């Protein structure tokens, strides 16, 4: 398990986590999001950069990832 990024914001209505990446992430990758009160795993089904769907995002990118549970600022995203 390696750190892939950190949550900077959570959009409640859309169920989307804003994440700044430190590793490359692809659609279909399995991730774990862990924080003080957060801990779940899921497959990445949707990644967006500036409201445009992408299949791959690189380190340094600010992305939106559709998540199945609520996340919080500073939660860590791990690549499994």
Secondary structure as the mmCIF struct_conf table of DSSP 4:
data_model
#
loop_
_struct_conf.conf_type_id
_struct_conf.id
_struct_conf.beg_label_comp_id
_struct_conf.beg_label_asym_id
_struct_conf.beg_label_seq_id
_struct_conf.end_label_comp_id
_struct_conf.end_label_asym_id
_struct_conf.end_label_seq_id
STRN STRN1 UNK A 2 UNK A 11
TURN_TY1_P TURN_TY1_P1 UNK A 12 UNK A 15
STRN STRN2 UNK A 16 UNK A 21
BEND BEND1 UNK A 22 UNK A 23
STRN STRN3 UNK A 25 UNK A 26
TURN_TY1_P TURN_TY1_P2 UNK A 27 UNK A 28
STRN STRN4 UNK A 30 UNK A 34
BEND BEND2 UNK A 36 UNK A 37
STRN STRN5 UNK A 39 UNK A 43
STRN STRN6 UNK A 47 UNK A 49
TURN_TY1_P TURN_TY1_P3 UNK A 50 UNK A 51
STRN STRN7 UNK A 52 UNK A 54
BEND BEND3 UNK A 55 UNK A 55
STRN STRN8 UNK A 56 UNK A 57
TURN_TY1_P TURN_TY1_P4 UNK A 59 UNK A 60
STRN STRN9 UNK A 62 UNK A 66
BEND BEND4 UNK A 68 UNK A 69
TURN_TY1_P TURN_TY1_P5 UNK A 73 UNK A 74
HELX_LH_PP_P HELX_LH_PP_P1 UNK A 75 UNK A 75
STRN STRN10 UNK A 76 UNK A 79
#
